[in-house]
Amino acid sequence: MFATSDRTPLPRAFFDRPVLEVAPDLLGRLLVRTTPEGPITLRITEVEAYDGPNDPGSHAYRGRTPRNDVMFGPPGHVYVYFTYGMWHCMNLVCGPEGRASAVLLRAGEVIEGADLARKRRLSARHDRELAKGPARLATALGVDRALDGTDACTSGDTPLKMLTGSAVPSDQVRNGPRTGVSGDGAVHPWRYWVADDPTVSPYRAHVPRRRRS
């Protein structure tokens, strides 16, 4: 288990920066999910950056819609989307308000509340698999569209809150192509992860889905 003593909330200014600065700086930070059963704390170990109008891989590349509205700010809010008709994924909005960008949380280490996460992730063979991948992460934390727009920087009670944790030294940060992104967005090396961390998900290139005949 990773030990850290810095549990001060991350300020909104942390997220009010370019997404390519925020994304690697999120590694090692703590996300606290407060539930009626108790809290779950996650140490972030893998993320991906999505840069709005400059990024064909972003949900906001073609402009604002009811689905991606939260991506346009303010920074420090949670953007949750539903994908493949079955999974939720969680992002943290960053950059100046009005310009859509966000960081997808891809993986993390559950350092508190693992017993609660296990109840949601019955198929996990080991605790290191509880939040290994963005859909697994959201499932382990009980995150769905009802939490879309949650302010993760507020000082009051909130179901999701970001804490300072312990930033990962730059020589332990790796980056490469984003998982499953196709087309022009595939060239960007905007996936960041903690080197040699067992909770990081495996890289998978985009595979076109075949239409049924």
Salt bridges, closest charged atoms under 4 A:
ASP25 OD2 - ARG17 NH2 2.97
ASP25 OD1 - ARG29 NH2 2.75
GLU37 OE1 - ARG120 NH2 3.88
GLU46 OE2 - ARG106 NE 2.86
GLU46 OE2 - ARG191 NE 2.73
GLU48 OE2 - ARG106 NH1 3.84
ASP51 OD1 - ARG99 NH1 2.98
ASP55 OD2 - ARG178 NH1 2.58
ASP69 OD1 - ARG64 NE 2.70
GLU109 OE1 - ARG43 NH1 3.56
GLU112 OE1 - ARG7 NH2 3.38
ASP127 OD2 - ARG118 NH2 2.81
GLU129 OE2 - ARG125 NH2 2.86
ASP148 OD2 - ARG145 NH1 3.28
ASP151 OD2 - ARG12 NH2 2.83
ASP197 OD2 - ARG43 NH1 3.16
